Amino acid sequence: MALDTPVLGIIILVYLMVIFYLGWLGYKKTKETEDYMVAGRKIHPYILALSYGATFISTSAIVGFGGAAGALGMGLLWLAFMNIFVGIFIAFVVFGSKTRRMGLNLNAVTFPELIGRRFQSRFIQGFSGALIGIFMPLYAGIVLIGGARFLESTLSINYDVAVLILTVIVAAYVITGGLIAVMYTDALQGTLMFIGMVFLLVFTYAKLGGVTAAHSALTAMNNLVPESLAAGGHLGWTSMPAFGSPIWWTLVSTLVLGVGIGVVAQPQLAVRFMTVKNDTALNRAALVGGPFILMMTGVAFTVGALSNAYFYQTVGKISVVVAGGNTDLIMPEFINSAMPSTFVVLFMLTLLAAAMSTLSSQFHTMGTSIGHDFYREYLKKGELGQTINITKAAIAFTILASVVLAYILPISIIARATAIFFGLCAAAFLPMYTGALFWKRMTKEGAIASLLVGTFSSLFWLAFVHKSEAVPLGISKAIFGVDTILTGTWTVVDPILVATPLAFVVAIVVSLMTKPTPQEHLDTCFKK
């Protein structure tokens, strides 16, 4: 359903005016490098919670994972549980306070700088910055895809034009206003997202005759599961896949664990903990963040699965067929077909907010990682002048890379690409990050070994074993003449279940074999 009314134009114009005002406000409040990088360390708990949540929940969650739920079913709700328990409770209560204190003690303004200074290693800071700069554009690219696909189907505009519109708007306030502008706009966008998802849940159940009728209708469709999915273990949209089947491994290891655990080691989220002035603010933020994430992920995954019941009742087809085999189009198709036009406008703003909030944080993180961590601190050893100008140039470069990827990535890529990046961060950063905060005996050598082993074992598994990536990449086929070098169940086990435990083991063994960190430095790191 295309929308072409003056009212729509006015709504979008007002929304953009408010966004640019908040960006300008961030620009006016950005006086020092610390303001640009960590928002001056004095952000309000409510703004932190919504900024964290809005950054975490992007169009990849609403469009990509909502579409995945349309194909795989409500088993994806386990990811909603992981997002709340790990992404909010563990992240804020366990990791948040220690990250904030150590960042302040070491005067760190980025995630790689925090880890690098904890272990007194420019290599860790530089390598981590380069890793983020190289692979985060993949994540940013699929967020662009999610937002642009909805604009394409809702406003009937060219997809390429939609990508450029989103990019230009977000780049304008990120480059000028820094993290203060990012977090201010995130808070507004998070509020819009929450309202939009509440309405989406209510309208969906109303359209299907209520909660009981909707779920009963979906359960009754088990016999309509496509043969290809049934052969892989799909038992229906209200059931978990058959235990140990290929679809079960994809759902549990790649989507639920890959994203659910990987969130703790997301650089653009971890840096948020360094933006508040005390631990009380973090605890208050967690109380807001939990319900926010529940509404975002729980609603998206539930509605994605229920879209099958709606499409079957109205056009006699399941969702993935209506979307032409592209799961990234299931949610846009459902919204545009099932919802009143006034809601479509609201939800378009919801998805715009989701895309822009995540993109702004990604652009800021990529820019600081390349400009500050890799170029200024590692290559130039801190000899250059102000970080801000270097970071702005790096943001522009990484934005360009993200746009290119948004144009060339294949269909149905959003959920998978998100899981790839989250899993890579878990393997590369989580063991080192955990040791930095909680184990004083962890050494620089142990951290470096963990970083390298986690990174390259994860990439190796993606290229040579995990068939979802190994087959399309064709590297294993070109070198060894086979699609994957292992067979059977191994080909559906996500890299996070192999690379992350391996990196933890390496970190412990190497640390115990090497000289402890000087006590004086540890006292500085862990000072209350």
C-alpha positions as CSV (number, residue, x, y, z in Angstrom):
1,M,0.0,0.0,0.0
2,A,1.7,3.2,-1.2
3,L,1.1,6.4,0.7
4,D,1.0,9.7,-1.0
5,T,-0.6,12.3,1.1
6,P,0.3,15.8,2.3
7,V,-0.2,14.6,5.9
8,L,2.6,12.0,5.5
9,G,5.0,14.7,4.2
10,I,4.2,17.0,7.1
11,I,4.7,14.2,9.7
12,I,8.1,13.2,8.2
13,L,9.1,16.9,8.0
14,V,8.3,17.5,11.6
15,Y,10.1,14.3,12.7
16,L,13.2,15.3,10.7
17,M,13.1,18.8,12.2
18,V,13.1,17.4,15.7
19,I,16.0,15.1,14.8
20,F,18.1,17.9,13.4
21,Y,17.3,20.1,16.4
22,L,18.6,17.4,18.8
23,G,21.6,16.9,16.6
24,W,22.2,20.7,16.8
25,L,21.8,20.5,20.5
26,G,24.4,17.8,20.7
27,Y,26.7,19.9,18.5
28,K,26.3,22.9,20.8
29,K,27.1,20.8,23.9
30,T,30.2,19.2,22.3
31,K,33.2,21.2,23.5
32,E,35.9,18.7,24.2
33,T,37.1,15.4,22.8
34,E,35.4,13.6,25.8
35,D,32.1,15.2,24.8
36,Y,32.3,13.9,21.3
37,M,33.5,10.4,22.2
38,V,31.6,9.6,25.5
39,A,29.0,12.3,25.8
40,G,30.9,14.1,28.6
41,R,30.2,11.1,31.0
42,K,27.0,12.7,32.3
43,I,24.1,11.3,30.3
44,H,20.8,10.9,32.1
45,P,19.8,7.2,32.9
46,Y,16.6,7.4,30.8
47,I,18.5,8.6,27.8
48,L,21.2,5.9,28.4
49,A,18.5,3.2,28.6
50,L,16.7,4.3,25.4
51,S,19.9,5.0,23.5
52,Y,21.3,1.5,24.4
53,G,18.0,-0.2,23.6
54,A,17.4,1.8,20.3
55,T,21.0,1.1,19.3
56,F,20.6,-2.6,20.1
57,I,17.2,-3.0,18.4
58,S,17.5,-1.9,14.8
59,T,15.7,-2.7,11.7
60,S,17.7,-5.9,11.7
61,A,15.7,-7.0,14.8
62,I,12.3,-5.7,13.6
63,V,12.5,-6.4,9.9
64,G,15.3,-9.1,9.7
65,F,14.5,-11.2,12.7
66,G,10.8,-10.5,12.5
67,G,11.1,-12.0,9.0
68,A,13.1,-14.9,10.3
69,A,10.3,-15.6,12.8
70,G,7.9,-15.6,9.9
71,A,9.9,-18.4,8.4
72,L,11.1,-20.3,11.4
73,G,8.4,-19.6,14.0
74,M,8.1,-18.5,17.6
75,G,11.1,-20.5,18.8
76,L,12.9,-17.2,18.1
77,L,11.3,-15.8,21.3
78,W,14.2,-17.5,23.2
79,L,16.3,-14.7,21.6
80,A,14.0,-12.2,23.3
81,F,14.7,-13.8,26.6
82,M,18.5,-13.8,25.9
83,N,18.3,-10.1,24.9
84,I,16.8,-9.2,28.2
85,F,18.7,-11.5,30.5
86,V,22.1,-11.1,28.9
87,G,21.8,-7.9,26.9
88,I,20.2,-5.9,29.7
89,F,20.6,-7.6,33.1
90,I,24.1,-9.1,32.7
91,A,25.3,-6.2,30.6
92,F,24.2,-3.4,32.9
93,V,24.5,-5.0,36.3
94,V,27.6,-7.2,35.9
95,F,29.6,-5.5,33.1
96,G,28.3,-1.9,33.1
97,S,29.5,-0.6,36.5
98,K,33.0,-2.1,36.1
99,T,33.3,-0.8,32.5
100,R,32.2,2.7,33.7
101,R,34.8,2.8,36.5
102,M,37.7,1.4,34.6
103,G,37.0,3.7,31.6
104,L,37.1,6.7,34.0
105,N,40.2,5.4,35.8
106,L,42.1,5.0,32.5
107,N,40.5,8.0,30.8
108,A,39.4,5.8,27.9
109,V,36.9,7.2,25.4
110,T,36.4,4.1,23.2
111,F,35.9,0.4,23.8
112,P,39.2,-0.6,22.1
113,E,41.0,2.1,24.1
114,L,39.5,0.7,27.3
115,I,40.9,-2.8,26.6
116,G,44.2,-1.5,25.2
117,R,44.9,0.6,28.2
118,R,43.9,-2.1,30.7
119,F,46.5,-4.4,29.1
120,Q,48.9,-1.6,28.2
121,S,48.9,-2.6,24.6
122,R,48.6,-0.3,21.5
123,F,48.4,-3.5,19.4
124,I,45.2,-4.5,21.1
125,Q,43.7,-1.1,20.7
126,G,44.8,-0.8,17.0
127,F,43.8,-4.4,16.0
128,S,40.4,-4.1,17.8
129,G,39.8,-0.7,16.0
130,A,40.7,-2.2,12.7
131,L,38.5,-5.2,13.2
132,I,35.5,-3.0,14.1
133,G,36.2,-0.7,11.1
134,I,36.4,-3.7,8.7
135,F,33.5,-5.8,9.8
136,M,31.0,-3.3,11.3
137,P,30.1,-1.9,7.9
138,L,28.5,-5.3,7.2
139,Y,26.2,-4.8,10.2
140,A,25.5,-1.2,9.2
141,G,24.8,-2.2,5.6
142,I,22.1,-4.6,6.7
143,V,20.5,-2.0,9.0
144,L,20.4,0.3,5.9
145,I,18.8,-2.5,3.9
146,G,16.1,-3.0,6.6
147,G,15.1,0.7,6.7
148,A,15.3,1.2,2.9
149,R,13.2,-1.9,2.2
150,F,10.4,-0.6,4.3
151,L,10.6,2.9,2.7
152,E,10.7,1.2,-0.7
153,S,7.5,-0.8,-0.1
154,T,5.6,1.9,1.8
155,L,6.4,5.1,-0.2
156,S,7.0,3.3,-3.5
157,I,10.4,4.9,-4.0
158,N,13.4,3.4,-5.5
159,Y,15.5,1.3,-3.1
160,D,18.8,3.0,-4.0
161,V,17.2,6.4,-3.3
162,A,15.9,5.2,0.0
163,V,19.4,4.0,1.1
164,L,20.9,7.4,0.2
165,I,18.1,9.3,2.1
166,L,18.7,7.4,5.3
167,T,22.5,7.7,5.0
168,V,22.6,11.4,4.4
169,I,20.2,12.2,7.3
170,V,22.1,10.1,9.8
171,A,25.5,11.2,8.7
172,A,24.6,14.8,9.1
173,Y,24.0,14.8,12.8
174,V,26.6,12.0,13.7
175,I,29.5,13.8,12.1
176,T,28.7,17.2,13.6
177,G,27.3,16.3,17.0
178,G,29.2,13.3,18.2
179,L,27.9,10.9,20.8
180,I,25.8,13.5,22.6
181,A,23.7,14.1,19.4
182,V,23.6,10.3,18.8
183,M,22.2,9.6,22.3
184,Y,19.7,12.5,22.3
185,T,18.2,11.4,19.0
186,D,18.3,7.8,20.1
187,A,16.1,8.6,23.1
188,L,13.5,10.2,20.9
189,Q,13.7,7.4,18.4
190,G,13.5,4.8,21.2
191,T,10.3,6.4,22.5
192,L,8.7,6.3,19.0
193,M,9.8,2.7,18.6
194,F,8.1,1.7,21.8
195,I,4.8,3.3,20.9
196,G,4.9,1.8,17.4
197,M,5.5,-1.7,18.7
198,V,2.6,-1.5,21.2
199,F,0.2,-0.5,18.4
200,L,1.6,-3.2,16.2
201,L,0.9,-5.9,18.8
202,V,-2.6,-4.7,19.5
203,F,-3.5,-4.3,15.8
204,T,-2.2,-7.8,14.9
205,Y,-4.2,-9.6,17.6
206,A,-7.3,-7.5,16.7
207,K,-6.9,-8.5,13.1
208,L,-6.7,-12.2,13.9
209,G,-9.6,-12.3,16.4
210,G,-7.7,-12.1,19.7
211,V,-4.7,-13.8,21.3
212,T,-6.2,-17.3,21.6
213,A,-7.7,-17.3,18.1
214,A,-4.5,-16.0,16.6
215,H,-2.3,-18.6,18.2
216,S,-4.8,-21.4,17.5
217,A,-4.9,-20.5,13.9
218,L,-1.2,-20.5,13.6
219,T,-0.9,-23.9,15.3
220,A,-3.4,-25.3,13.0
221,M,-1.2,-24.5,10.0
222,N,1.5,-27.0,10.9
223,N,0.6,-29.1,7.8
224,L,1.5,-26.0,5.6
225,V,5.2,-25.9,6.5
226,P,7.0,-26.1,3.1
227,E,8.6,-29.4,2.4
228,S,12.1,-27.9,2.3
229,L,11.7,-26.5,5.8
230,A,10.0,-29.7,7.1
231,A,12.9,-31.7,5.9
232,G,15.2,-29.5,7.9
233,G,13.3,-30.0,11.2
234,H,10.6,-27.4,11.0
235,L,7.6,-28.6,13.1
236,G,5.3,-25.6,12.9
237,W,5.4,-21.9,13.7
238,T,4.4,-22.4,17.3
239,S,6.9,-25.2,18.0
240,M,10.6,-25.4,18.4
241,P,12.3,-27.2,15.5
242,A,13.2,-30.9,15.9
243,F,16.1,-31.2,18.4
244,G,19.4,-31.5,16.7
245,S,18.0,-30.8,13.2
246,P,19.7,-28.3,10.9
247,I,17.0,-25.7,11.5
248,W,17.3,-26.2,15.3
249,W,21.1,-25.6,15.1
250,T,20.5,-22.5,13.0
251,L,17.8,-21.1,15.4
252,V,19.7,-22.0,18.6
253,S,23.4,-21.6,17.9
254,T,23.3,-18.8,15.2
255,L,20.3,-16.7,16.1
256,V,19.6,-17.2,19.8
257,L,23.2,-17.7,21.1
258,G,25.0,-15.8,18.4
259,V,23.1,-12.6,19.0
260,G,22.1,-13.3,22.6
261,I,25.6,-13.7,23.9
262,G,27.4,-11.5,21.3
263,V,25.5,-8.4,22.5
264,V,27.7,-8.1,25.6
265,A,30.8,-7.6,23.5
266,Q,29.3,-5.0,21.1
267,P,31.6,-2.0,21.1
268,Q,28.9,0.5,20.3
269,L,26.9,-0.7,23.3
270,A,29.8,-1.2,25.8
271,V,30.9,2.5,25.3
272,R,27.4,3.5,26.5
273,F,28.4,2.4,30.0
274,M,31.1,5.1,30.1
275,T,28.6,7.9,29.4
276,V,27.0,8.1,32.9
277,K,28.4,9.6,36.1
278,N,27.7,6.8,38.6
279,D,26.5,3.2,39.1
280,T,23.1,4.3,40.3
281,A,22.4,5.7,36.8
282,L,23.2,2.3,35.3
283,N,20.9,0.5,37.6
284,R,18.1,2.9,36.9
285,A,18.7,2.5,33.2
286,A,18.4,-1.3,33.4
287,L,14.9,-0.9,34.8
288,V,13.9,1.0,31.7
289,G,15.9,-1.1,29.3
290,G,14.3,-4.4,30.2
291,P,10.7,-3.6,29.3
292,F,11.9,-1.7,26.2
293,I,13.8,-4.7,24.8
294,L,10.8,-7.0,25.7
295,M,8.5,-4.9,23.6
296,M,10.9,-4.5,20.7
297,T,12.0,-8.1,20.3
298,G,9.0,-9.9,21.8
299,V,6.5,-8.1,19.6
300,A,8.6,-8.3,16.4
301,F,9.2,-12.1,16.7
302,T,5.5,-12.8,17.7
303,V,4.1,-10.7,14.9
304,G,6.5,-12.1,12.4
305,A,5.3,-15.6,13.1
306,L,1.6,-14.6,13.2
307,S,1.9,-13.0,9.8
308,N,1.6,-16.5,8.4
309,A,-1.9,-16.8,9.9
310,Y,-3.0,-13.5,8.4
311,F,-1.7,-14.1,4.9
312,Y,-3.2,-17.6,4.9
313,Q,-6.6,-16.3,5.9
314,T,-6.5,-13.4,3.3
315,V,-4.6,-14.7,0.3
316,G,-4.2,-18.4,1.0
317,K,-0.4,-18.3,1.2
318,I,2.3,-18.4,4.0
319,S,4.4,-15.4,4.6
320,V,7.6,-16.4,2.9
321,V,5.7,-17.1,-0.3
322,V,4.0,-13.7,-0.2
323,A,7.4,-12.1,0.3
324,G,8.7,-13.9,-2.8
325,G,11.2,-16.0,-0.8
326,N,12.9,-12.9,0.7
327,T,12.4,-13.0,4.5
328,D,13.5,-9.4,4.7
329,L,10.2,-8.4,3.1
330,I,7.8,-10.3,5.3
331,M,7.4,-7.6,7.9
332,P,7.1,-4.7,5.4
333,E,4.5,-6.8,3.4
334,F,2.5,-7.6,6.5
335,I,2.5,-4.0,7.8
336,N,1.4,-2.6,4.4
337,S,-1.2,-5.3,3.8
338,A,-2.8,-5.7,7.3
339,M,-2.6,-2.3,9.0
340,P,-4.6,0.9,8.5
341,S,-2.8,3.6,6.6
342,T,-2.5,5.8,9.6
343,F,-0.6,3.0,11.4
344,V,1.6,2.5,8.4
345,V,2.8,6.1,8.8
346,L,3.5,5.5,12.5
347,F,5.3,2.3,11.8
348,M,7.3,3.8,9.1
349,L,8.5,6.4,11.6
350,T,9.2,3.5,14.0
351,L,11.4,1.7,11.5
352,L,13.0,5.0,10.5
353,A,13.8,5.6,14.2
354,A,15.1,2.0,14.6
355,A,17.4,2.3,11.5
356,M,18.6,5.8,12.3
357,S,19.3,5.1,16.0
358,T,21.4,2.0,15.2
359,L,23.1,3.6,12.2
360,S,24.1,6.7,14.1
361,S,25.8,4.6,16.8
362,Q,27.5,2.3,14.2
363,F,28.8,5.3,12.2
364,H,30.2,6.9,15.4
365,T,31.8,3.6,16.6
366,M,33.3,2.8,13.2
367,G,34.7,6.3,12.9
368,T,36.2,6.4,16.4
369,S,37.6,2.9,15.8
370,I,39.4,3.7,12.6
371,G,40.2,7.4,13.2
372,H,41.1,7.3,16.9
373,D,42.0,3.7,17.8
374,F,43.7,2.4,14.7
375,Y,45.1,5.5,12.9
376,R,45.8,8.0,15.7
377,E,46.7,5.8,18.6
378,Y,48.2,2.8,16.9
379,L,49.7,3.9,13.6
380,K,50.7,7.5,14.7
381,K,51.2,6.5,18.4
382,G,49.0,9.4,19.6
383,E,51.3,12.0,18.0
384,L,48.6,13.6,15.9
385,G,46.4,16.5,17.1
386,Q,42.7,16.5,17.9
387,T,40.9,13.2,17.6
388,I,37.6,14.8,16.5
389,N,38.7,15.8,13.0
390,I,40.3,12.4,12.3
391,T,37.2,10.7,13.6
392,K,34.9,12.7,11.3
393,A,36.9,11.7,8.3
394,A,36.9,8.1,9.3
395,I,33.1,8.2,9.9
396,A,32.7,9.5,6.3
397,F,34.8,6.7,4.9
398,T,33.0,3.9,6.8
399,I,29.6,5.3,5.9
400,L,30.6,5.0,2.2
401,A,31.6,1.3,2.8
402,S,28.2,0.6,4.5
403,V,26.3,2.1,1.6
404,V,28.2,0.0,-0.9
405,L,27.4,-3.1,1.1
406,A,23.7,-2.1,1.3
407,Y,23.6,-2.2,-2.5
408,I,25.4,-5.5,-3.1
409,L,24.4,-7.8,-0.3
410,P,21.9,-10.6,-1.3
411,I,18.3,-11.0,-0.2
412,S,17.3,-12.6,3.2
413,I,20.6,-11.4,4.6
414,I,19.6,-9.2,7.5
415,A,19.3,-11.8,10.3
416,R,22.3,-13.8,9.2
417,A,24.6,-10.9,8.8
418,T,23.6,-9.6,12.2
419,A,24.4,-13.0,13.8
420,I,27.8,-13.1,11.9
421,F,28.9,-9.7,13.4
422,F,27.6,-10.4,16.9
423,G,29.3,-13.8,16.9
424,L,32.6,-12.4,15.7
425,C,32.5,-9.8,18.5
426,A,31.8,-12.5,21.0
427,A,34.7,-14.6,19.9
428,A,37.2,-11.7,19.5
429,F,36.3,-9.4,22.4
430,L,34.2,-11.2,25.1
431,P,37.0,-13.4,26.6
432,M,39.4,-10.4,26.6
433,Y,36.7,-8.0,27.9
434,T,35.7,-10.3,30.6
435,G,39.3,-10.9,31.8
436,A,40.0,-7.2,31.7
437,L,37.1,-6.4,34.1
438,F,37.1,-9.5,36.4
439,W,40.4,-11.3,36.4
440,K,43.5,-9.3,37.5
441,R,45.8,-12.2,36.6
442,M,45.0,-11.9,32.9
443,T,48.0,-10.6,31.1
444,K,48.7,-8.6,28.0
445,E,50.0,-11.7,26.2
446,G,46.9,-13.7,27.2
447,A,44.6,-10.9,25.9
448,I,46.5,-10.7,22.6
449,A,46.4,-14.4,22.2
450,S,42.6,-14.5,23.0
451,L,41.9,-11.6,20.5
452,L,43.8,-13.3,17.7
453,V,42.6,-16.8,18.3
454,G,38.9,-15.7,18.7
455,T,39.0,-13.6,15.6
456,F,40.7,-16.0,13.2
457,S,39.1,-19.2,14.4
458,S,35.7,-17.5,14.0
459,L,36.6,-16.3,10.5
460,F,38.0,-19.7,9.6
461,W,34.8,-21.5,10.7
462,L,32.7,-19.1,8.7
463,A,34.8,-19.6,5.6
464,F,35.4,-23.4,5.7
465,V,32.9,-25.1,8.0
466,H,29.6,-23.2,8.6
467,K,27.8,-23.9,5.3
468,S,25.5,-20.9,5.4
469,E,28.6,-18.7,4.8
470,A,31.1,-21.3,3.4
471,V,29.0,-22.3,0.4
472,P,28.2,-18.8,-0.8
473,L,31.8,-17.6,-0.3
474,G,33.3,-20.6,-2.2
475,I,36.7,-20.3,-0.5
476,S,36.7,-23.8,0.7
477,K,35.5,-25.1,-2.7
478,A,38.3,-23.1,-4.4
479,I,41.1,-24.4,-2.1
480,F,40.0,-27.9,-1.1
481,G,37.5,-28.8,-3.8
482,V,34.6,-29.3,-1.2
483,D,32.0,-26.9,0.0
484,T,33.0,-27.5,3.7
485,I,36.0,-29.2,5.1
486,L,33.8,-30.9,7.8
487,T,30.5,-32.7,7.2
488,G,27.3,-33.5,9.1
489,T,26.2,-31.6,12.2
490,W,29.4,-29.5,12.2
491,T,28.3,-27.6,9.2
492,V,25.3,-26.1,11.1
493,V,27.1,-25.3,14.3
494,D,27.7,-21.6,14.6
495,P,31.3,-20.3,15.0
496,I,30.4,-18.7,18.4
497,L,30.1,-22.2,19.9
498,V,33.6,-23.1,18.8
499,A,35.6,-19.9,18.6
500,T,34.5,-18.2,21.9
501,P,35.3,-21.2,24.2
502,L,38.6,-21.6,22.4
503,A,39.5,-18.0,22.9
504,F,38.6,-18.3,26.7
505,V,40.8,-21.3,27.1
506,V,43.7,-19.6,25.3
507,A,43.3,-16.5,27.4
508,I,43.6,-18.5,30.6
509,V,46.4,-20.7,29.6
510,V,48.6,-18.0,28.1
511,S,47.9,-15.6,31.1
512,L,49.0,-18.3,33.6
513,M,52.2,-18.9,31.6
514,T,53.2,-15.3,31.4
515,K,54.4,-12.6,33.8
516,P,51.6,-10.9,35.8
517,T,50.6,-7.3,35.1
518,P,52.4,-4.8,37.5
519,Q,50.4,-4.2,40.7
520,E,50.7,-0.5,40.3
521,H,48.9,-0.5,37.0
522,L,46.2,-2.9,38.4
523,D,45.6,-0.5,41.3
524,T,45.0,2.3,38.8
525,C,42.6,0.1,36.7
526,F,40.5,-1.1,39.6
527,K,40.5,2.0,41.7
528,K,37.0,2.5,43.2
